[in-house]
Amino acid sequence: MIAISINIIFFLVCFLPYALVTGPFIPDMFISLISILFLFISFKLNLWNYYKIYFFKFFCLFYFIINLSSFFSENIFISLKTSLPYFRFGLFTLAVIFIFKNKKKFEFFFLKNLILVTLILLLDGLIQFFFGYNMIGFVYKLLSMQIPSHYLLGSQNRITSFFGSESLYGSYLVRFSPIFFYLILKFRFFNNLNILIFFIFMFSIFLAVIFSNERTALFLFLIFLSYNFIFQKKFKYFRISIIILLIFSILLIFNNKQMNYRYFITTKYLFHSLLKNEPKIRQIERENLNIEKYNSPQNYLLLFKTSVSMFYDSPLVGKGVRSFKYLSADSRFATEDNLGNIYFNSHPHNYYLQLLAETGLLGFVFIFFSLLFFLYKTFFHLNKKYYLKKNYEIILFSGFLFILWPITTTGNFFSNWLSIFNFLLLGIFFGNYYKNNYIKK
């Protein structure tokens, strides 16, 4: 029974790249089953030493804080419904570490599955971009295209592939990139062609992210590349490839009407909105009649202000996990625009502001401390005595930028889909470390 449970965990983790394409339900079912099985294995094999590592102690403290915030929430049931089951992600991370140490072929098998799903997504995205719809009919609608009505399963102006949502395709490729490139370099999967294939995949993923028109995904991927550009001293071809990618992307975006509109015009609109430069804002609106009001920077600013108002009302423990969803339209916290309209959402589109609003200073300090710890390890230990000494380890470590980078819009911090990516990265990172290091009893 123990061997069967270990094998089930092994296959469920390795098949997560497929499950995450289907949406949040199936991968979350995988995580829940993995957590239950690891608890069972822990009891049978006395694996309590895993629960003593620093990561899990840190996680348990955070878990206590979010449930404390939920307890003081105005809607305790909604908050506890999210915060109580959150413990499964800590168990999932420990399970990945355990599989790392006890299944020699785990990384190699995971890489084969990740390569396959990545190739399928890249091909499907390419089909959708050039033909207007993908293999199952989801539409990519160019500004200049007229798609026949019988193909309209949901008109989009971004590549969606199998996700059917305009903000997941690029995010999926970007968030798996650190693990993907880490494994390719570590295993030399393609033997003598390993470096060439590495750059082909990097170029292809970079192009897919650009064509997806997801600004946050592109920005995070550029941050990821920049980080490796600075710290990959022994991997000189990495720097050359990044320069080529940047030059190519700028030329591509400038010469494509839709991408130029999405990446430059709307970003410029955001910048001047933040500075409250009314003349420039009005000029951009006159020159671009179709500026996306539904995605207006003003809407983000309203959400940010609402989260700050919620924080001021309960600065220590916040208003409770997932409380932003039902309080962002509350007259006590909602902020009106110039026309008296209130913009509300399920989350404020920023991890740091969400934790401030929902968990207060006690919850916020955890992600902020994690950011400081990441920066400390980066600038003082990475190239000295810290244990990240190889190219592939630096690539994996740089993946924490996707979780911790504060100046960008994000999804919901407590989203099952995003949490799986975050804790999978943590599991593989610590698994790589503890694989050759003894976990103290």
Summary of the structure (lengths in Angstrom):
residues: 441
radius of gyration: 22.4
end to end distance: 24.4
largest distance: 69.8
contacts: 1409
relative contact order: 0.12
helix: 71%
strand: 1%
